Amino acid sequence: MTQASHDWWRNAVIYQVYIRSFADGTGDGEGDIAGLRNRLPYLHDLGVDALWINPWYPSPLNDGGYDVADFRDIDPRFGDLSQAKALLDEAHGLGLRILLDIVPNHSSWDHEWFKQALAAEPGSPERARYIFRDGRGPNGDEPPNNWRSVFGGSAWERITEPDGSPGQWYFHIFDVSQPDFDWSNPEVRAEFLDILRFWFDLGVDGFRIDVAHGMVKDMTKPDIPYDESGLLDRPKIADHPFFDRDGVHEIYRGWRELADSYDPPRLYVAEAWVEPPERLARYVRDDELHSAFNFDYLKAAWSASDLRRSIDESVTVLASVGAPATWVLENHDVERVVTRYGREVTAAGEGSSRIADGPVDERLGRHRARAAGLLMLALPGGAYIYQGQELGLPEVLDLPEDALQDPVWERSGRTRRGRDGCRVPLPWTIDGPSYGFGSDGSWLPQPDGWGALSVEAAEADPGSMLHLYRTALRMRRDIPAAEPVDWIQVDNPDVLAFRRGTGFVCVVNLGAQPVALPDHRQVLLLSGELTEDGMLPTDTTAWLAT
């Protein structure tokens, strides 16, 4: 897919690097910039257009780096600013653009601003950068309201004042170590524009915005009638006091002005868990952010009806504001697709295929994941690949409890294992220390036999997921980028078939029986083998030339 340099993001495939688990170049058991630089040729050969790097800022890592202590530096365990600049230059030399994560909703409690707030008095300018409130009850012993953290428990934490007395409470949507900024404060708004400018000037091509829907709060709202929805789920409350408030859009218009002042313009991608799709479209209007993750598609069930619904709604709604759809199957916050699709799932009430428990058939899941990958890469717009997705890595479901580091584990009363299972370091070699991840172990334990899923093993297998992705990414560039999905009517409700332009057709069989391929000139690519009589088997995708 050809694309102008200023418009490259509209059809780009972006590879997500969870830096702590990608490649260890220093031998300390944690991924780092040195390891990523060593593996840039691999990513170039894979055929992606850009990399999105999860937070690499100084952090106590109470929440995987999303608790940022300094937004203008690199955590020493990952490298330093000179190494970051070298990475940018080397990636650009290979034609790869670099996106960073920006975390504007909150900081770490180790951030200098929050330390100043704790040392200051109630009502001070230092406290005004965060959300501090007096407690309820005779002595202020109760939280200001009943709002909950997304990770479980109260969203309020009481401090001890400088004189040693019980003090005010501060608000945190996530972990207690992640106090929320007060975005009604002009100082906070100016600070983040300066942070963006710092990294843009260094050469960064754009940002993925963490919790893009969460910065603005209405602290006058009353207690929330909670419905016991699960942790990390999108809120089900209308007019939510701290998610998807209209005020975020004013912030992003200012951010867009900054991005457009550079040549070429810089890019923003929203992580916005909002619904319905019409609400998401508001974030990607032409004077705000450029694109947004399509979580509706990620959560869609493995069924023809639910996938088609999600595709149609996404394309139609986003086109109404001139934005492209952006497709995603995995990221660092959700169960890996091999495991998710390896459960016997059906389209349920909300079309979600995320199931907390149940046996996993990894062979089935990998077969479906191959088909899902080809479907995703055949759709118009952009797409994201999470590290290891191209290898068919499953979720690691049996990490030892003493190895779990996600704050969800503790804050849920050890009832939810959290997201560590999709963050296990990558296997690069069939054997050896940490399967080639580094020279001396890995910060999360890798399963026995992990080397069978390594890059080295995949390179040697022409039928591997890695080779499938490489081929698909190369062929994808020949699909007319501007051509929309043109559905082909088929008699079988379990089959998806669509045309892009005059010469490309994608067919996915999600039914239980093989089906005949539509008329075609050539089979370009298959996620699995055809039957002996040339039929498309169940859970299989075909790319055809017509």
Secondary structure as UniProt FT lines:
FT   HELIX           5..11
FT   STRAND          13..17
FT   HELIX           19..21
FT   HELIX           33..38
FT   HELIX           40..46
FT   STRAND          50..53
FT   TURN            62..65
FT   TURN            71..72
FT   TURN            76..78
FT   HELIX           81..93
FT   TURN            94..95
FT   STRAND          97..102
FT   TURN            109..110
FT   HELIX           112..119
FT   TURN            122..123
FT   TURN            125..126
FT   HELIX           127..129
FT   STRAND          132..133
FT   TURN            138..139
FT   TURN            150..151
FT   STRAND          156..160
FT   TURN            162..163
FT   STRAND          166..171
FT   TURN            176..177
FT   STRAND          180..181
FT   TURN            183..184
FT   HELIX           186..202
FT   STRAND          206..209
FT   TURN            210..213
FT   TURN            219..220
FT   TURN            231..232
FT   TURN            238..239
FT   TURN            246..247
FT   HELIX           248..260
FT   STRAND          267..270
FT   HELIX           277..281
FT   HELIX           282..284
FT   TURN            286..287
FT   STRAND          291..292
FT   HELIX           295..299
FT   HELIX           304..319
FT   TURN            320..322
FT   STRAND          326..328
FT   TURN            332..333
FT   HELIX           337..340
FT   TURN            341..342
FT   TURN            349..350
FT   HELIX           362..378
FT   STRAND          382..386
FT   TURN            387..388
FT   HELIX           389..391
FT   TURN            397..398
FT   HELIX           401..403
FT   HELIX           407..411
FT   TURN            412..413
FT   TURN            418..419
FT   HELIX           420..422
FT   HELIX           433..436
FT   TURN            448..449
FT   HELIX           450..453
FT   HELIX           455..459
FT   TURN            462..463
FT   HELIX           465..476
FT   TURN            477..478
FT   TURN            481..482
FT   STRAND          486..487
FT   TURN            493..494
FT   STRAND          495..500
FT   TURN            501..503
FT   STRAND          504..509
FT   STRAND          522..526
FT   TURN            532..533
FT   TURN            538..539
FT   STRAND          540..545
//
